[in-house]
Protein backbone atom coordinates (compact mmCIF):
# COMPACT_ATOMS: atom_id res chain seq x y z
CA UNK A 1 0.00 0.00 0.00
CA UNK A 2 1.29 3.47 -0.98
CA UNK A 3 0.14 6.63 0.77
CA UNK A 4 -0.02 9.73 -1.42
CA UNK A 5 -1.01 13.34 -0.77
CA UNK A 6 -3.70 14.72 -3.08
CA UNK A 7 -5.69 17.90 -3.49
CA UNK A 8 -9.19 18.10 -4.93
CA UNK A 9 -10.19 21.28 -6.83
CA UNK A 10 -12.92 22.40 -9.17
CA UNK A 11 -13.70 25.12 -11.67
CA UNK A 12 -17.48 25.64 -11.82
CA UNK A 13 -18.00 22.02 -10.80
CA UNK A 14 -15.55 20.59 -13.34
CA UNK A 15 -13.43 18.71 -10.77
CA UNK A 16 -9.85 17.50 -10.69
CA UNK A 17 -7.41 15.56 -8.55
CA UNK A 18 -4.01 17.24 -8.15
CA UNK A 19 -0.79 15.73 -6.87
CA UNK A 20 2.82 16.87 -6.95
CA UNK A 21 5.16 15.16 -9.38
CA UNK A 22 7.10 13.50 -6.53
CA UNK A 23 3.87 11.94 -5.25
CA UNK A 24 3.14 10.52 -8.71
CA UNK A 25 6.61 8.94 -8.88
CA UNK A 26 5.93 7.22 -5.53
CA UNK A 27 2.92 5.38 -6.99
CA UNK A 28 4.92 3.42 -9.58
CA UNK A 29 1.83 3.53 -11.80
CA UNK A 30 1.30 4.82 -15.31
CA UNK A 31 -0.65 8.04 -15.56
CA UNK A 32 -3.32 6.24 -17.56
CA UNK A 33 -3.99 3.70 -14.81
CA UNK A 34 -3.54 6.21 -12.00
CA UNK A 35 -6.09 8.61 -13.47
CA UNK A 36 -8.66 5.86 -13.90
CA UNK A 37 -8.18 4.72 -10.30
CA UNK A 38 -8.19 8.14 -8.63
CA UNK A 39 -10.99 9.62 -10.74
CA UNK A 40 -13.39 6.71 -10.14
CA UNK A 41 -16.34 8.13 -8.19
CA UNK A 42 -17.09 4.84 -6.42
CA UNK A 43 -13.69 3.26 -5.70
CA UNK A 44 -11.41 6.30 -5.87
CA UNK A 45 -11.57 9.99 -5.06
CA UNK A 46 -13.85 10.96 -7.91
CA UNK A 47 -13.03 13.60 -10.53
CA UNK A 48 -13.24 14.51 -14.20
CA UNK A 49 -9.47 14.46 -14.55
CA UNK A 50 -6.03 14.10 -12.97
CA UNK A 51 -3.54 16.99 -13.19
CA UNK A 52 0.15 16.87 -12.25
CA UNK A 53 2.67 19.75 -12.41
CA UNK A 54 5.93 18.75 -14.10
CA UNK A 55 9.25 20.66 -13.89
CA UNK A 56 10.13 22.29 -17.21
CA UNK A 57 13.57 23.47 -18.36
CA UNK A 58 12.55 25.20 -21.59
CA UNK A 59 12.67 28.95 -22.09
CA UNK A 60 9.18 29.28 -23.59
CA UNK A 61 7.27 28.35 -20.40
CA UNK A 62 7.68 28.24 -16.63
CA UNK A 63 6.16 24.83 -15.96
CA UNK A 64 4.57 21.86 -17.72
CA UNK A 65 1.48 19.84 -16.85
CA UNK A 66 0.17 16.35 -17.38
CA UNK A 67 -3.59 16.14 -17.83
CA UNK A 68 -5.49 12.85 -18.00
CA UNK A 69 -9.24 12.35 -18.31
CA UNK A 70 -11.15 10.08 -15.97
CA UNK A 71 -11.11 7.30 -18.59
CA UNK A 72 -7.30 7.32 -18.77
CA UNK A 73 -6.99 9.26 -22.03
CA UNK A 74 -4.97 12.44 -22.42
CA UNK A 75 -6.48 15.80 -23.31
CA UNK A 76 -4.61 18.54 -25.12
CA UNK A 77 -6.14 21.31 -23.04
CA UNK A 78 -8.70 22.04 -20.31
CA UNK A 79 -9.71 25.58 -19.46
CA UNK A 80 -11.22 24.89 -16.04
CA UNK A 81 -8.30 22.63 -15.22
CA UNK A 82 -5.84 25.34 -16.23
CA UNK A 83 -7.43 27.85 -13.86
CA UNK A 84 -7.19 25.35 -11.00
CA UNK A 85 -3.63 24.48 -12.03
CA UNK A 86 -2.62 28.14 -11.88
CA UNK A 87 -4.04 28.50 -8.38
CA UNK A 88 -2.47 25.23 -7.20
CA UNK A 89 1.09 25.85 -8.39
CA UNK A 90 1.09 29.48 -7.24
CA UNK A 91 -0.28 28.72 -3.77
CA UNK A 92 2.24 25.91 -3.28
CA UNK A 93 5.14 28.09 -4.39
CA UNK A 94 5.93 25.86 -7.36
CA UNK A 95 5.64 29.03 -9.48
CA UNK A 96 6.30 32.33 -7.73
CA UNK A 97 4.58 34.79 -10.05
CA UNK A 98 0.92 35.47 -10.81
CA UNK A 99 1.28 35.39 -14.58
CA UNK A 100 3.24 32.57 -16.21
CA UNK A 101 3.47 30.11 -19.10
CA UNK A 102 2.37 26.49 -19.00
CA UNK A 103 3.47 23.92 -21.57
CA UNK A 104 0.53 21.75 -22.69
CA UNK A 105 -0.17 19.41 -25.59
CA UNK A 106 -2.03 22.35 -27.14
CA UNK A 107 0.99 24.66 -26.90
CA UNK A 108 1.95 27.27 -24.33
CA UNK A 109 -0.99 28.65 -22.30
CA UNK A 110 -0.72 31.73 -20.10
CA UNK A 111 -2.85 31.93 -16.93
CA UNK A 112 -2.95 35.02 -14.72
CA UNK A 113 -4.21 35.22 -11.14
CA UNK A 114 -6.24 38.43 -10.88
CA UNK A 115 -6.51 40.66 -7.81
CA UNK A 116 -10.13 39.59 -7.24
CA UNK A 117 -9.11 35.92 -7.05
CA UNK A 118 -10.45 34.94 -10.45
CA UNK A 119 -8.11 33.35 -12.99
CA UNK A 120 -7.73 34.71 -16.51
CA UNK A 121 -6.29 32.35 -19.09
CA UNK A 122 -5.06 33.26 -22.55
CA UNK A 123 -6.41 30.22 -24.36
CA UNK A 124 -4.67 31.05 -27.63
CA UNK A 125 -6.26 31.30 -31.05
CA UNK A 126 -9.28 29.20 -32.03
CA UNK A 127 -8.62 26.73 -34.82
CA UNK A 128 -11.21 26.67 -37.62
CA UNK A 129 -9.43 24.77 -40.39
CA UNK A 130 -11.04 21.32 -40.80
CA UNK A 131 -7.79 19.38 -41.08
CA UNK A 132 -6.37 20.95 -37.94
CA UNK A 133 -9.46 20.41 -35.75
CA UNK A 134 -9.51 17.58 -37.06
CA UNK A 135 -12.88 17.40 -38.82
CA UNK A 136 -13.86 15.44 -41.94
CA UNK A 137 -17.45 15.87 -43.03
CA UNK A 138 -20.35 18.19 -43.65
CA UNK A 139 -21.65 20.98 -41.43
CA UNK A 140 -24.74 18.94 -40.67
CA UNK A 141 -25.24 15.72 -38.72
CA UNK A 142 -28.78 14.37 -39.05
CA UNK A 143 -30.95 17.37 -38.08
CA UNK A 144 -28.18 19.30 -36.37
CA UNK A 145 -26.27 22.18 -37.91
CA UNK A 146 -22.81 21.82 -36.38
CA UNK A 147 -19.96 24.25 -35.82
CA UNK A 148 -16.57 22.51 -35.60
CA UNK A 149 -13.99 24.47 -33.58
CA UNK A 150 -10.73 23.49 -31.93
CA UNK A 151 -9.28 25.11 -28.84
CA UNK A 152 -6.35 22.71 -29.00
CA UNK A 153 -8.96 19.97 -28.60
CA UNK A 154 -11.93 19.36 -30.94
CA UNK A 155 -15.41 20.73 -30.29
CA UNK A 156 -18.78 20.30 -31.98
CA UNK A 157 -20.96 23.32 -31.11
CA UNK A 158 -24.70 23.06 -31.73
CA UNK A 159 -27.19 25.87 -31.15
CA UNK A 160 -30.59 24.94 -29.79
CA UNK A 161 -33.75 26.44 -28.34
CA UNK A 162 -34.25 23.34 -26.21
CA UNK A 163 -32.79 22.66 -22.77
CA UNK A 164 -29.02 22.32 -23.40
CA UNK A 165 -28.47 19.70 -20.68
CA UNK A 166 -31.31 17.51 -21.96
CA UNK A 167 -29.79 17.70 -25.43
CA UNK A 168 -26.28 16.90 -24.18
CA UNK A 169 -27.49 13.87 -22.24
CA UNK A 170 -29.53 12.57 -25.16
CA UNK A 171 -27.24 13.22 -28.11
CA UNK A 172 -23.77 13.74 -26.61
CA UNK A 173 -22.60 10.10 -26.49
CA UNK A 174 -23.37 9.47 -30.15
CA UNK A 175 -21.92 12.75 -31.41
CA UNK A 176 -18.73 12.36 -29.35
CA UNK A 177 -17.79 9.34 -31.46
CA UNK A 178 -19.17 10.50 -34.82
CA UNK A 179 -17.04 9.59 -37.82
CA UNK A 180 -16.77 13.27 -38.83
CA UNK A 181 -14.39 13.68 -35.87
CA UNK A 182 -11.51 11.20 -36.26
CA UNK A 183 -10.14 11.98 -32.77
CA UNK A 184 -13.64 12.12 -31.22
CA UNK A 185 -14.99 15.44 -30.00
CA UNK A 186 -16.41 17.44 -27.14
CA UNK A 187 -20.06 18.27 -27.80
CA UNK A 188 -21.62 21.57 -26.70
CA UNK A 189 -25.30 22.47 -26.87
CA UNK A 190 -25.81 26.23 -26.64
CA UNK A 191 -28.90 28.35 -26.08
CA UNK A 192 -28.58 32.08 -26.83
CA UNK A 193 -29.89 34.28 -24.00
CA UNK A 194 -28.84 37.64 -25.41
CA UNK A 195 -25.99 39.18 -27.36
CA UNK A 196 -24.01 39.18 -24.11
CA UNK A 197 -25.03 35.85 -22.58
CA UNK A 198 -25.39 32.18 -23.48
CA UNK A 199 -26.30 28.96 -21.71
CA UNK A 200 -24.23 25.85 -22.43
CA UNK A 201 -24.11 22.16 -21.53
CA UNK A 202 -21.39 19.77 -22.59
CA UNK A 203 -20.65 16.12 -23.18
CA UNK A 204 -16.87 15.97 -22.81
CA UNK A 205 -14.64 13.66 -24.77
CA UNK A 206 -13.27 11.08 -22.36
CA UNK A 207 -15.45 12.24 -19.43
CA UNK A 208 -19.10 12.35 -20.45
CA UNK A 209 -21.42 14.93 -18.90
CA UNK A 210 -19.52 17.46 -16.78
CA UNK A 211 -20.70 20.57 -14.96
CA UNK A 212 -18.41 22.87 -16.95
CA UNK A 213 -15.91 22.93 -19.80
CA UNK A 214 -13.60 25.90 -20.25
CA UNK A 215 -12.45 25.09 -23.78
CA UNK A 216 -16.08 24.33 -24.62
CA UNK A 217 -17.15 27.74 -23.34
CA UNK A 218 -14.50 29.34 -25.56
CA UNK A 219 -15.48 27.27 -28.60
CA UNK A 220 -19.14 28.13 -28.02
CA UNK A 221 -18.43 31.86 -27.91
CA UNK A 222 -16.31 31.64 -31.06
CA UNK A 223 -19.20 29.90 -32.85
CA UNK A 224 -21.67 32.43 -31.40
CA UNK A 225 -19.63 35.37 -32.69
CA UNK A 226 -19.09 33.83 -36.13
CA UNK A 227 -22.84 33.24 -36.44
CA UNK A 228 -23.53 36.84 -35.32
CA UNK A 229 -25.50 35.61 -32.31
CA UNK A 230 -23.43 37.49 -29.69
CA UNK A 231 -20.88 40.20 -29.24
CA UNK A 232 -17.27 39.71 -28.21
CA UNK A 233 -17.61 39.67 -24.41
CA UNK A 234 -19.95 36.90 -23.31
CA UNK A 235 -21.20 35.53 -20.01
CA UNK A 236 -21.40 31.74 -20.26
CA UNK A 237 -23.83 30.01 -17.90
CA UNK A 238 -22.72 26.44 -17.19
CA UNK A 239 -24.48 23.86 -15.01
CA UNK A 240 -21.77 24.35 -12.35
CA UNK A 241 -21.31 28.11 -12.49
CA UNK A 242 -20.43 31.09 -14.65
CA UNK A 243 -17.37 32.05 -16.70
CA UNK A 244 -16.72 34.99 -18.99
CA UNK A 245 -15.16 34.69 -22.41
CA UNK A 246 -13.59 37.55 -24.36
CA UNK A 247 -12.77 37.26 -28.07
CA UNK A 248 -12.41 40.19 -30.42
CA UNK A 249 -12.36 37.98 -33.48
CA UNK A 250 -14.76 37.97 -36.42
CA UNK A 251 -15.42 36.18 -39.70
CA UNK A 252 -12.84 38.45 -41.32
CA UNK A 253 -10.24 38.13 -38.56
CA UNK A 254 -10.33 34.95 -36.49
CA UNK A 255 -6.57 34.95 -35.75
CA UNK A 256 -6.95 36.56 -32.33
CA UNK A 257 -6.42 35.12 -28.85
CA UNK A 258 -9.41 34.19 -26.73
CA UNK A 259 -9.53 34.76 -22.97
CA UNK A 260 -11.33 32.70 -20.32
CA UNK A 261 -12.06 34.23 -16.89
CA UNK A 262 -13.49 32.29 -13.98
CA UNK A 263 -13.02 30.84 -10.49
CA UNK A 264 -10.78 28.06 -9.18
CA UNK A 265 -11.82 26.51 -5.86
CA UNK A 266 -10.33 24.03 -3.39
CA UNK A 267 -12.51 21.16 -2.26
CA UNK A 268 -10.18 19.30 0.11
CA UNK A 269 -6.70 17.89 0.67
CA UNK A 270 -6.14 14.35 1.88
CA UNK A 271 -3.85 11.34 2.26
CA UNK A 272 -4.99 8.56 -0.03
CA UNK A 273 -4.02 4.91 0.19
CA UNK A 274 -3.52 3.26 -3.19
Secondary structure, DSSP 4 states (H G I P E B T S, - for coil): --EEEEEEEEETTEEEEEE-HHHHHHH---HHHHHHHHH-TTTS---SEEEEEE----SS-SEEEEEEETTS-B-S--HHHHHHHHHHHHHTTSS-SSEEEEEETTEEEEEEE-TTS-EEEEEEE-B--HHHHT--S-SEETTEE-EEEESSSEEEEEE-SS-HHHHHHHHHHHHHT-TT-TT--EEEEEEEEETTEEEEEEEETTTEEES--HHHHHHHHHHHHHTTSS-SEEEEEETTEEEEEEE---SS---SEEEEEE--EEEEEEEEE-
